[in-house]
């Protein structure tokens, strides 16, 4: 079970190294984090779900960042 501790929005270009590392996916640089997320957000499946074929990522794309605390393993 998780409890949300914090949520904030920021520009894609403003994601920090701390955010990338804290995601817990093994990213050691912001560039690694961004490459993986851009790949997902640019995938045909994601674009289809958005129903916006003109969607493009850039430094000003707004992302939602959340931090959770593990409070119980189920």
RAMO-V7271 format. One record per residue. N is the residue number from 1. RES is the residue in one small letter. BURIAL is b if it has 16 or more other ideal C-beta (glycine too) atoms within 10 Angstrom, else e. Layout:
BEGIN
n = [N & N]
res = [RES & RES]
burial = [BURIAL & BURIAL]
END
This chain:
BEGIN
n = [1 & 2 & 3 & 4 & 5 & 6 & 7 & 8 & 9 & 10 & 11 & 12 & 13 & 14 & 15 & 16 & 17 & 18 & 19 & 20 & 21 & 22 & 23 & 24 & 25 & 26 & 27 & 28 & 29 & 30 & 31 & 32 & 33 & 34 & 35 & 36 & 37 & 38 & 39 & 40 & 41 & 42 & 43 & 44 & 45 & 46 & 47 & 48 & 49 & 50 & 51 & 52 & 53 & 54 & 55 & 56 & 57 & 58 & 59 & 60 & 61 & 62 & 63 & 64 & 65 & 66 & 67 & 68 & 69 & 70 & 71 & 72 & 73 & 74]
res = [x & x & x & x & x & x & x & x & x & x & x & x & x & x & x & x & x & x & x & x & x & x & x & x & x & x & x & x & x & x & x & x & x & x & x & x & x & x & x & x & x & x & x & x & x & x & x & x & x & x & x & x & x & x & x & x & x & x & x & x & x & x & x & x & x & x & x & x & x & x & x & x & x & x]
burial = [e & e & e & e & e & e & e & e & e & e & e & b & e & e & b & e & e & e & b & b & b & e & b & e & e & e & b & e & e & b & e & e & b & b & e & e & b & e & e & e & b & e & e & e & e & e & e & e & e & e & e & e & e & e & e & e & e & e & e & e & e & e & b & e & e & e & e & e & e & e & e & e & e & e]
END
